Amino acid sequence: MSDVIQFNEKHKWCGCFGYVANEKKGRYMIAVAIPQKGTAYIFATKEEFDIVGKTNLVLAD
């Protein structure tokens, strides 16, 4: 299970959705899917996003 987040107005990616890929010492690595390009990994603090749900990650073949 992973948290689904939305960046808030404190982050330049405001409005974008992603999921928490990793957390270390209060810094979160957020994975944001970019259609037909891949995945962007963006670092943020807890204050820069809101948790909107949870997801089960399914890895593609």
N, C-alpha and C positions, 0 to 999 in steps of 0.2 A: 504494500500500500504506500502511496505517495500523496502528499498534499498538492492539490491544484490551487494555483495562485493567480491573482491579477495584480499587476503593478499599479500602484496608486500615483498620485500627483507628485510624490517626492522622488520619483525615478523617471529618467528620460524615456523609458519604454512604457510610459503610462498608458493604461488601457489594454495592454497585451496580456494574454493568458499564457501560462506555462505550468510546469510542475517542478517540485523540489527534487533535484537529482542527487544533491549531496549537501551536507552541513558540516562546517568545521569552525570552531571558535567564534560562533556568532555570525559567520558569513555563510550565505547560502548560494549554491550554484543552481540556477534556475535554467531548465531546458525549455526553449521556446521553438516550436516547430515553424519552419518557414517553407510554405508550399513550393514544391519542385526545386528546392535548394538544399534542404537538410535541416539540421537543428543548430540553433545558436545557443551557446551556454553563456549566461549572463550572471555576474556576481551581484548580490544585493544584501542589504541588512534587513532584519525583521520589520523595521519601520517603513520600508519602501514597497511592501506588498501586503495584500490581504488574502487570507486563506478562504477559498470559496467552495472547497469540497475535497474529496479523496478519489483516487483512481487506482486501479490495478494495472500495472504496466505489462504489456504483452510485447515481447520482442519478435520482430519479423524475421523470417528466414533469409 
